[in-house]
Amino acid sequence: MTTPEQEALAKKRFMAINLVRMSGVVLILVGLLCAGDKIDIPMARLIGVTLILIGMVDVFLVPTLLAKRWRS
C-alpha cells in the first residue's frame, strides 16, 4: 500500500517526465521552423537541425533515463 507522500512524489515525477517530453516537442517544432526558413535568423538551418536533435533526445531518451533513475 502506498502512503500519501509516495503518491505525491509519484505525481510530481509523472508531471516532470511529461514536461520534459512537451519541451522536447516544442524544441522540435521550433527547429523545424528554423530549418524550413520560416524564422529569419542567421544560420537558421544549422540552428534548426541542432534544435531538432536536442528535441529528439528530450522526447525519447531523457524520460526513459528519468524513469530508470526514479524506479523504486
GITAJO-V466268 format. One record per pair of residues at least 12 apart in sequence whose C-alpha atoms are under 7 Angstrom apart, sorted by the first residue. I is the first residue (numbers start at 0). J is the second residue. Records with the same first field share a line. If there is no record, write none. Layout:
# GITAJO-V466268
I: J, J
This chain:
# GITAJO-V466268
16: 62
19: 57, 58, 62
20: 57, 58
23: 54, 55, 57, 58
24: 54, 58
26: 50, 51, 54
27: 50, 51, 54, 55
30: 47, 48, 50, 51
31: 47, 51
33: 46, 47
34: 47, 48
